[in-house]
Amino acid sequence: MHSTTERARGPEPGADPGHQHRNRPVSSDLGDLSLLGLLAPVTALPRTPKAVLALQAAAGNAAVSDLLGHARLIPSVQREDAATDAATEAPDINAQYQAAVRASDWARAAVVLNGFNDTDLANRVKALNAHRIELRLATPPWATRVIRAILDAEYTAAATFEHWGEAAELLNGYSDADINDRIRDLKPVRRRIELFAAAAAWNNRVMGAIAQIDRDAAYQGSIKRDDWARAAEILNDFKDLARRVKSMTSADRKRIREAAPASAARVIWTTLDFDYGAAINGKQWIEAAELLNAFNDEDIYKRLKDLTPAKQIQLMIGARQSPLIGPGDRIINKINNEPGNIFGAVDFSQLPHHAKQLNGYYWCDFRIEFTPDPTVAVCPNIGFLQSHNVYKHGTNASRLRGQAADRPNAKGEAIDRFEGAKHGWIGLKNDGTPSEKGTLQPGISLGKKVVPAKFFDPPGDYETDMSFNFETSIVAREGPQANLVYAVVHWGFEVDIDGHISEHSVKIVDRPTDGFATAIDAWNAQAAGKSPTVTGQEPLPVVH
């Protein structure tokens, strides 16, 4: 039976003839629609496939598509009632469809297809296989039944052959309810994981739907797609978070922790706690210190209290050896209140010698003795590196002498050494042996063999009104702790206009300053060929 909208209607009594004229099709850039002007108003056009095909024969595909677009039809062209036209229409529609397919006239094929019932429409679309793409591109927007059938066929094929990236993209074309239905139908669960992992980054509708229906599939899919931030957000809500964290590899725990947003605090804390405990049990002290440093101060203190004194010491050593946590003070200061004595004891003495006359020479004897603790310091050769900064009072003009004047850092600091020596290790001769002047005794800490490291320096000058500043690092030169700074001594003195010396308060700390590192950089630049002080000047290692 035809709907009332399919009957041609004349003007209603009193209607404006001009209004009726305006409802007729007009010329279009898609084709000449003038010959359709004798038809009923657009809103009353027949909607059966037979009628549409008749219009196509008279006006062409483009014109009919434009006309139907103006008509704002419901998104389907329905078949005529079987009781009215079953004997003649079905063979005609099928013949027209087959003819369109043979001619590759996909726009016409789409219009005809839209008139089949759901089962016949789905079967014909499925049978097209590779030609579905051409049909999809040619299908007019109003033929939503055809579009839906194409989408169903392509999604089903993609899911069947596990082309999950394509399946996810096709699934995005459905309504939210249809997406949910199809995700629920994906079994076993592995298929949901694969779909989530293959979805494009922009496809949040599909990934979000999977996350609502199956959180575990979304979590595993996030890991599979290497999206650790999303995995952390999902994992944060799981009741069995601890079990899942335990089942991860240490590398994956690190990945998810580093990617986790602040909102995933449970994931961050649980992975930290597990890895810290594993590092302590495995005596991986550097890693344990780095992990512990990520906790807040209260949690650091609680965990340190649970350790034996021996383990606390090892953890301090790990904090000192780590290049990732700065000075390690957040850990060390909670265990040790005496900086500089983790690896041994530092003793010093200083004795000023004032100028005895105007323009007379002055100097200050300074001695350092480091006695290593063999339970924590392991080194067959302990030496000294020293930076110095000498400047004039008032103007702050540098008074570095000799080749040191060619290698200061931005703060005016330069690595100190004996005049003409190729070594930055102060107190060594060019052959690598200690100077006969008694300025250096290398230290040893190997089991029962312990030899204190000793250093003597008597800086002085004739020029008065000066400031002398030194930073002396006690360093493991060889062995398993090579280039580790055991302790640092800051010392120096001021000289007034009369040559009278005032010593600085000596400060002992655990690590060198940033300026010390840049002074080594400047020494190494000089050793690499930029104004070398001596032929064969040897580069220095990076110490920490």
C-alpha positions as CSV (number, residue, x, y, z in Angstrom):
1,M,0.0,0.0,0.0
2,H,1.3,3.5,-0.9
3,S,1.6,6.1,1.8
4,T,-0.4,9.2,1.5
5,T,2.7,11.2,0.7
6,E,3.1,9.2,-2.6
7,R,-0.2,10.5,-4.0
8,A,0.0,13.5,-6.3
9,R,-1.9,16.3,-4.8
10,G,-3.2,19.4,-6.5
11,P,-3.2,22.9,-5.0
12,E,-5.4,23.2,-2.0
13,P,-8.2,25.7,-2.2
14,G,-6.9,29.2,-1.9
15,A,-3.3,28.2,-2.2
16,D,-0.9,30.5,-3.9
17,P,0.0,29.1,-7.4
18,G,3.4,30.7,-7.1
19,H,4.0,28.8,-3.9
20,Q,3.2,25.6,-5.7
21,H,5.7,26.5,-8.5
22,R,8.4,27.2,-6.0
23,N,8.1,23.6,-4.7
24,R,9.0,22.2,-8.1
25,P,12.6,21.1,-9.0
26,V,14.7,23.8,-10.5
27,S,17.9,23.6,-12.7
28,S,20.8,22.1,-10.8
29,D,24.5,22.0,-11.5
30,L,24.2,18.2,-11.2
31,G,21.9,17.9,-14.2
32,D,19.0,19.4,-16.0
33,L,15.9,18.9,-13.8
34,S,13.6,21.1,-16.0
35,L,11.8,18.1,-17.4
36,L,10.8,17.1,-13.9
37,G,8.9,20.3,-13.5
38,L,5.7,18.8,-14.7
39,L,5.8,16.3,-11.8
40,A,4.0,16.7,-8.5
41,P,5.7,18.7,-5.8
42,V,9.0,17.2,-4.5
43,T,7.4,16.3,-1.1
44,A,4.9,14.1,-3.0
45,L,7.3,12.2,-5.3
46,P,6.9,8.4,-5.4
47,R,9.5,6.6,-3.3
48,T,9.5,3.1,-4.8
49,P,12.5,1.7,-6.7
50,K,10.4,1.5,-9.9
51,A,9.6,5.2,-9.7
52,V,13.2,6.1,-8.9
53,L,14.5,4.1,-11.8
54,A,12.0,5.7,-14.1
55,L,13.2,9.1,-13.0
56,Q,16.8,8.0,-13.6
57,A,16.0,6.9,-17.1
58,A,14.4,10.3,-17.8
59,A,16.8,12.7,-16.0
60,G,20.0,10.8,-15.1
61,N,21.5,9.6,-11.8
62,A,22.9,13.0,-10.7
63,A,19.6,14.8,-11.2
64,V,17.7,12.2,-9.3
65,S,20.2,12.2,-6.4
66,D,19.9,16.0,-6.2
67,L,16.1,15.8,-6.4
68,L,15.9,13.2,-3.6
69,G,18.2,15.3,-1.5
70,H,15.9,18.3,-1.9
71,A,12.9,16.1,-1.0
72,R,14.5,15.2,2.4
73,L,13.3,11.7,2.2
74,I,13.4,9.3,5.1
75,P,16.7,7.4,4.7
76,S,15.3,4.5,2.7
77,V,13.5,3.8,-0.5
78,Q,10.9,1.2,0.4
79,R,9.7,-1.5,-1.8
80,E,6.1,-1.5,-2.9
81,D,3.6,-3.7,-1.1
82,A,4.1,-7.3,-2.2
83,A,0.4,-7.7,-2.6
84,T,0.2,-4.9,-5.1
85,D,3.2,-5.5,-7.3
86,A,5.0,-8.7,-6.3
87,A,4.4,-10.4,-9.7
88,T,6.2,-7.8,-11.7
89,E,8.5,-5.7,-9.5
90,A,10.9,-8.3,-7.9
91,P,12.2,-9.7,-11.2
92,D,12.5,-6.2,-12.5
93,I,14.4,-4.9,-9.5
94,N,16.8,-7.9,-9.6
95,A,17.4,-7.5,-13.3
96,Q,18.0,-3.8,-12.9
97,Y,20.5,-4.4,-10.0
98,Q,22.4,-7.1,-12.0
99,A,22.6,-4.8,-15.0
100,A,24.0,-2.0,-12.9
101,V,26.6,-4.3,-11.4
102,R,27.7,-5.6,-14.8
103,A,28.0,-1.9,-16.0
104,S,29.8,-0.9,-12.8
105,D,27.2,1.7,-12.3
106,W,27.5,1.7,-8.6
107,A,25.3,4.7,-7.9
108,R,22.4,3.1,-9.7
109,A,23.2,-0.3,-8.0
110,A,22.9,1.5,-4.6
111,V,19.5,3.0,-5.4
112,V,18.2,-0.4,-6.6
113,L,19.7,-2.2,-3.6
114,N,17.9,0.1,-1.2
115,G,14.6,-1.4,-2.3
116,F,15.4,-5.0,-1.4
117,N,14.4,-6.4,2.0
118,D,17.1,-6.6,4.7
119,T,18.0,-10.2,4.0
120,D,18.3,-9.9,0.2
121,L,20.1,-6.5,0.6
122,A,22.7,-8.0,3.0
123,N,23.3,-11.1,0.9
124,R,23.9,-9.0,-2.3
125,V,26.3,-6.6,-0.5
126,K,28.2,-9.5,1.0
127,A,28.5,-11.2,-2.4
128,L,30.2,-8.0,-3.9
129,N,33.4,-8.6,-1.9
130,A,36.1,-6.3,-3.3
131,H,33.4,-4.2,-5.1
132,R,31.9,-3.1,-1.8
133,I,34.4,-0.2,-1.7
134,E,33.2,1.1,-5.1
135,L,29.6,0.7,-4.0
136,R,30.2,2.5,-0.7
137,L,31.8,5.5,-2.5
138,A,28.9,5.8,-4.9
139,T,26.1,5.3,-2.4
140,P,24.1,8.5,-1.8
141,P,23.8,9.6,1.8
142,W,20.1,9.0,2.0
143,A,20.5,5.3,1.2
144,T,21.3,4.4,4.8
145,R,20.1,0.9,4.5
146,V,22.7,0.2,1.8
147,I,25.4,2.0,3.8
148,R,24.5,0.0,6.9
149,A,24.7,-3.3,4.9
150,I,28.1,-2.4,3.5
151,L,29.4,-1.5,7.0
152,D,28.1,-4.8,8.4
153,A,29.7,-6.8,5.6
154,E,33.0,-5.1,5.8
155,Y,33.2,-5.1,9.6
156,T,32.2,-8.8,9.7
157,A,34.9,-9.7,7.2
158,A,37.6,-7.6,9.0
159,A,36.7,-9.2,12.4
160,T,36.6,-12.7,10.9
161,F,40.1,-12.4,9.3
162,E,41.3,-10.4,12.4
163,H,42.2,-7.3,10.5
164,W,41.7,-5.4,13.8
165,G,42.8,-2.0,12.7
166,E,40.3,-2.0,9.9
167,A,37.6,-3.5,12.1
168,A,38.1,-0.7,14.7
169,E,37.8,2.0,12.0
170,L,34.6,0.4,10.6
171,L,33.2,-0.1,14.1
172,N,33.5,3.7,14.7
173,G,30.9,4.2,12.0
174,Y,28.2,2.6,14.1
175,S,26.0,4.2,16.8
176,D,27.2,3.8,20.4
177,A,24.6,1.1,21.1
178,D,25.7,-0.9,18.0
179,I,29.3,-0.5,18.9
180,N,28.6,-1.9,22.4
181,D,26.6,-4.8,20.9
182,R,29.4,-5.8,18.6
183,I,32.1,-5.6,21.3
184,R,30.0,-7.9,23.5
185,D,29.8,-10.4,20.6
186,L,33.6,-10.5,20.3
187,K,34.7,-13.7,21.9
188,P,37.0,-15.0,23.2
189,V,38.2,-12.0,25.1
190,R,41.5,-12.1,23.3
191,R,39.7,-10.6,20.3
192,R,38.7,-7.5,22.3
193,I,42.2,-7.0,23.4
194,E,43.4,-7.2,19.8
195,L,40.7,-4.7,18.7
196,F,41.7,-2.3,21.4
197,A,45.4,-2.6,20.6
198,A,44.9,-2.0,16.9
199,A,42.5,1.0,17.2
200,A,43.9,4.3,15.9
201,A,44.8,6.9,18.5
202,W,41.9,9.0,17.5
203,N,39.4,6.2,17.9
204,N,38.3,6.9,21.5
205,R,34.7,5.8,20.8
206,V,35.8,2.2,20.2
207,M,38.5,2.1,22.9
208,G,36.2,3.8,25.4
209,A,33.4,1.3,24.7
210,I,35.8,-1.6,25.3
211,A,36.9,0.0,28.5
212,Q,33.3,0.2,29.8
213,I,32.4,-3.3,28.8
214,D,35.7,-5.2,29.6
215,R,38.2,-3.2,31.7
216,D,40.7,-6.1,31.7
217,A,40.7,-6.2,27.9
218,A,41.2,-2.5,27.7
219,Y,44.1,-2.7,30.2
220,Q,45.8,-5.6,28.3
221,G,45.1,-3.8,25.0
222,S,46.8,-0.6,26.4
223,I,49.9,-2.6,27.3
224,K,49.9,-4.3,23.9
225,R,49.7,-0.9,22.1
226,D,52.5,0.4,24.4
227,D,50.1,3.0,25.8
228,W,51.4,2.9,29.4
229,A,49.7,6.1,30.5
230,R,46.3,4.7,29.6
231,A,47.2,1.3,31.1
232,A,48.1,3.1,34.4
233,E,44.8,4.9,34.5
234,I,42.8,1.7,34.0
235,L,45.0,-0.4,36.4
236,N,44.6,2.3,39.1
237,D,40.9,1.2,39.6
238,F,41.5,-2.5,39.9
239,K,41.0,-4.2,43.3
240,D,43.7,-6.7,42.5
241,L,46.3,-4.0,41.7
242,A,49.0,-5.5,43.9
243,R,48.7,-8.9,42.3
244,R,48.9,-7.5,38.8
245,V,51.9,-5.4,39.7
246,K,53.7,-8.4,41.1
247,S,53.1,-10.4,37.9
248,M,54.7,-7.7,35.8
249,T,58.4,-7.7,34.7
250,S,60.5,-5.1,36.4
251,A,60.9,-3.3,33.1
252,D,57.1,-3.1,32.7
253,R,56.7,-1.8,36.2
254,K,59.1,0.9,35.4
255,R,57.4,1.8,32.2
256,I,53.9,2.0,33.7
257,R,55.2,4.0,36.7
258,E,57.1,6.5,34.6
259,A,54.1,7.0,32.3
260,A,51.4,7.1,35.0
261,P,49.6,10.5,35.4
262,A,49.4,11.9,38.9
263,S,45.8,10.7,39.1
264,A,47.1,7.1,39.0
265,A,48.7,7.4,42.4
266,R,47.9,3.9,43.5
267,V,49.9,2.5,40.5
268,I,52.8,4.8,41.2
269,W,53.0,3.9,44.9
270,T,52.5,0.2,44.5
271,T,55.1,-0.3,41.7
272,L,57.6,1.8,43.7
273,D,57.1,-0.2,46.8
274,F,57.4,-3.5,45.1
275,D,60.5,-2.6,43.1
276,Y,62.1,-1.0,46.2
277,G,61.6,-4.1,48.2
278,A,63.0,-6.3,45.4
279,A,66.1,-4.0,45.1
280,I,66.7,-4.2,48.9
281,N,66.4,-8.0,48.9
282,G,68.7,-8.3,45.9
283,K,71.2,-5.9,47.4
284,Q,70.9,-3.6,44.4
285,W,71.7,-0.5,46.5
286,I,72.0,2.1,43.8
287,E,68.6,1.1,42.4
288,A,67.1,0.9,45.9
289,A,68.3,4.4,46.6
290,E,66.8,5.8,43.4
291,L,63.5,4.2,44.1
292,L,63.4,5.3,47.7
293,N,64.1,8.8,46.7
294,A,60.8,8.9,44.7
295,F,58.8,8.5,48.0
296,N,57.7,11.4,50.1
297,D,59.9,12.2,53.2
298,E,57.6,10.4,55.6
299,D,57.7,7.2,53.6
300,I,61.4,7.4,53.2
301,Y,61.9,7.7,56.9
302,K,59.6,4.8,57.6
303,R,61.4,2.5,55.2
304,L,64.8,3.5,56.5
305,K,63.7,2.6,60.1
306,D,62.9,-0.9,58.9
307,L,66.5,-1.5,57.8
308,T,69.5,-2.7,59.9
309,P,72.3,-0.3,60.4
310,A,74.4,-2.2,57.9
311,K,71.8,-1.9,55.2
312,Q,71.3,1.8,56.0
313,I,75.0,2.3,55.3
314,Q,74.8,0.4,52.0
315,L,71.8,2.5,51.0
316,M,73.7,5.7,51.7
317,I,76.5,4.4,49.5
318,G,74.0,3.6,46.8
319,A,72.6,7.2,47.1
320,R,76.1,8.6,46.7
321,Q,76.9,6.5,43.7
322,S,73.6,7.2,41.9
323,P,73.9,9.8,39.1
324,L,70.1,10.3,39.1
325,I,69.2,11.7,42.5
326,G,71.5,14.6,43.0
327,P,73.4,14.6,46.3
328,G,71.1,12.0,47.8
329,D,70.5,14.2,50.7
330,R,66.9,13.2,51.2
331,I,68.1,9.7,52.1
332,I,71.6,10.4,53.6
333,N,70.5,13.1,55.9
334,K,67.8,10.9,57.5
335,I,70.5,8.4,58.4
336,N,73.7,10.3,58.8
337,N,74.1,13.7,60.5
338,E,77.8,14.1,59.7
339,P,78.3,14.8,56.0
340,G,81.5,13.6,54.4
341,N,82.1,10.5,56.6
342,I,80.1,7.8,54.7
343,F,83.2,6.3,53.3
344,G,85.7,7.2,56.0
345,A,86.9,9.9,58.3
346,V,88.2,13.3,57.1
347,D,90.7,15.2,59.3
348,F,92.3,18.5,58.4
349,S,94.6,21.2,59.7
350,Q,95.5,24.7,58.6
351,L,98.3,27.0,59.6
352,P,98.5,30.6,58.3
353,H,101.9,32.4,57.7
354,H,101.3,36.2,57.6
355,A,103.5,38.5,55.6
356,K,106.4,39.6,57.8
357,Q,106.9,42.9,56.0
358,L,105.3,45.1,53.4
359,N,105.0,43.3,50.1
360,G,106.4,40.2,51.8
361,Y,105.3,36.6,51.0
362,Y,102.5,35.0,52.9
363,W,101.1,31.5,52.7
364,C,98.8,29.0,54.4
365,D,99.6,25.4,55.1
366,F,96.6,23.1,54.6
367,R,96.6,19.4,55.3
368,I,93.9,16.7,54.6
369,E,94.0,13.2,55.8
370,F,91.3,10.7,54.8
371,T,91.1,7.3,56.5
372,P,88.8,5.0,54.5
373,D,86.3,2.6,56.0
374,P,87.1,-0.7,54.4
375,T,83.6,-2.0,54.9
376,V,82.2,0.6,52.5
377,A,85.2,2.0,50.5
378,V,86.8,-0.4,48.0
379,C,89.7,1.2,46.1
380,P,93.4,0.4,45.5
381,N,94.2,4.1,44.6
382,I,92.6,7.1,46.3
383,G,93.7,10.5,45.1
384,F,92.8,14.2,45.1
385,L,91.3,16.7,42.6
386,Q,91.2,20.3,43.5
387,S,89.7,23.4,41.9
388,H,90.7,26.9,43.0
389,N,89.5,30.5,42.5
390,V,91.7,33.4,43.4
391,Y,90.5,37.0,43.0
392,K,91.2,40.6,44.0
393,H,89.0,42.1,46.7
394,G,86.8,45.0,45.5
395,T,87.1,44.3,41.7
396,N,86.8,40.5,41.9
397,A,89.4,40.4,39.1
398,S,90.8,36.9,38.7
399,R,94.3,36.3,40.0
400,L,94.7,32.7,38.6
401,R,98.4,32.2,37.6
402,G,100.1,30.5,34.7
403,Q,98.1,28.2,32.4
404,A,95.2,28.0,35.0
405,A,94.3,31.5,33.8
406,D,93.5,29.9,30.4
407,R,90.9,27.4,31.7
408,P,88.5,28.9,34.3
409,N,84.8,28.1,34.2
410,A,82.1,30.7,34.2
411,K,82.6,31.2,38.0
412,G,86.3,31.8,37.7
413,E,87.2,28.3,39.0
414,A,90.0,26.1,37.5
415,I,91.4,22.7,38.2
416,D,94.6,23.1,40.2
417,R,97.9,21.2,39.6
418,F,101.6,21.5,40.0
419,E,103.1,24.0,37.6
420,G,103.9,22.2,34.3
421,A,102.4,18.9,35.3
422,K,100.2,17.1,32.7
423,H,98.1,15.5,35.5
424,G,95.0,17.1,36.9
425,W,95.4,14.7,39.9
426,I,97.1,17.1,42.2
427,G,100.4,16.0,43.7
428,L,101.4,13.6,40.9
429,K,104.5,14.0,38.8
430,N,104.3,13.5,35.0
431,D,105.3,9.9,35.4
432,G,102.2,9.3,37.6
433,T,104.2,8.9,40.9
434,P,103.7,11.2,43.9
435,S,105.9,14.2,44.2
436,E,109.0,14.1,46.4
437,K,107.8,17.3,48.1
438,G,105.5,15.2,50.3
439,T,102.4,16.8,49.0
440,L,100.6,13.5,48.3
441,Q,100.2,10.1,49.7
442,P,97.7,7.9,47.7
443,G,95.2,6.0,49.8
444,I,94.3,2.3,49.7
445,S,91.2,0.5,51.0
446,L,91.2,-3.2,50.2
447,G,90.0,-5.4,52.9
448,K,92.5,-5.5,55.7
449,K,94.9,-3.2,53.9
450,V,94.0,0.4,54.7
451,V,96.3,3.3,53.9
452,P,95.1,6.9,54.6
453,A,95.1,9.3,51.7
454,K,97.1,12.5,52.6
455,F,97.3,15.8,50.8
456,F,99.3,19.0,51.6
457,D,99.0,22.4,49.9
458,P,100.7,25.6,50.9
459,P,99.2,28.3,48.6
460,G,100.5,31.9,48.9
461,D,101.5,35.1,47.1
462,Y,103.1,38.5,47.4
463,E,100.0,40.5,46.2
464,T,97.7,41.4,49.0
465,D,94.0,42.2,49.4
466,M,93.1,38.8,47.9
467,S,90.6,35.9,48.3
468,F,91.8,32.2,48.0
469,N,89.1,29.5,47.6
470,F,89.6,25.8,47.2
471,E,87.4,22.7,46.7
472,T,89.2,19.5,47.2
473,S,87.6,16.2,46.2
474,I,88.8,12.9,47.6
475,V,88.3,10.4,44.8
476,A,88.5,6.7,44.1
477,R,90.8,6.6,41.1
478,E,90.5,2.8,40.4
479,G,88.5,-0.3,41.3
480,P,84.8,-0.9,41.4
481,Q,84.1,2.5,42.8
482,A,86.3,4.4,40.3
483,N,85.5,8.1,39.9
484,L,83.3,8.1,43.0
485,V,83.9,11.1,45.3
486,Y,84.3,9.9,48.9
487,A,84.2,13.4,50.4
488,V,84.8,17.0,49.6
489,V,86.6,19.7,51.6
490,H,85.9,23.4,51.1
491,W,88.6,25.6,52.5
492,G,90.5,28.9,51.8
493,F,91.4,32.2,53.3
494,E,91.3,36.0,52.9
495,V,94.4,38.3,52.8
496,D,94.1,41.9,53.8
497,I,96.1,44.9,52.5
498,D,98.8,44.2,55.0
499,G,99.3,40.5,54.1
500,H,97.4,39.2,57.2
501,I,95.5,35.9,56.6
502,S,92.1,35.1,57.9
503,E,91.1,31.4,57.4
504,H,87.7,30.3,56.1
505,S,85.6,27.9,58.1
506,V,86.3,24.5,56.7
507,K,83.3,22.6,55.3
508,I,83.1,18.9,54.6
509,V,80.4,17.6,52.3
510,D,79.5,14.4,50.4
511,R,79.6,15.6,46.8
512,P,81.3,18.2,44.6
513,T,79.6,21.3,43.4
514,D,78.3,21.9,39.9
515,G,81.2,24.4,39.4
516,F,83.7,21.6,40.1
517,A,82.2,19.6,37.2
518,T,82.4,22.6,34.8
519,A,86.0,23.2,35.9
520,I,86.8,19.6,34.9
521,D,85.1,20.3,31.6
522,A,87.3,23.3,31.0
523,W,90.4,21.2,31.8
524,N,89.4,18.6,29.3
525,A,88.7,21.2,26.6
526,Q,92.2,22.4,27.2
527,A,93.6,18.8,27.0
528,A,91.7,18.3,23.8
529,G,93.9,20.9,22.1
530,K,92.6,24.4,23.0
531,S,95.6,26.1,24.5
532,P,97.1,23.0,26.1
533,T,99.3,23.8,29.0
534,V,101.8,21.0,28.4
535,T,102.3,18.6,25.6
536,G,100.4,15.5,26.5
537,Q,98.1,17.1,29.1
538,E,95.8,14.2,30.2
539,P,92.0,14.5,30.4
540,L,90.1,13.9,33.6
541,P,87.2,11.6,34.2
542,V,83.7,12.8,35.1
543,V,83.4,12.3,38.9
544,H,80.3,12.0,41.0
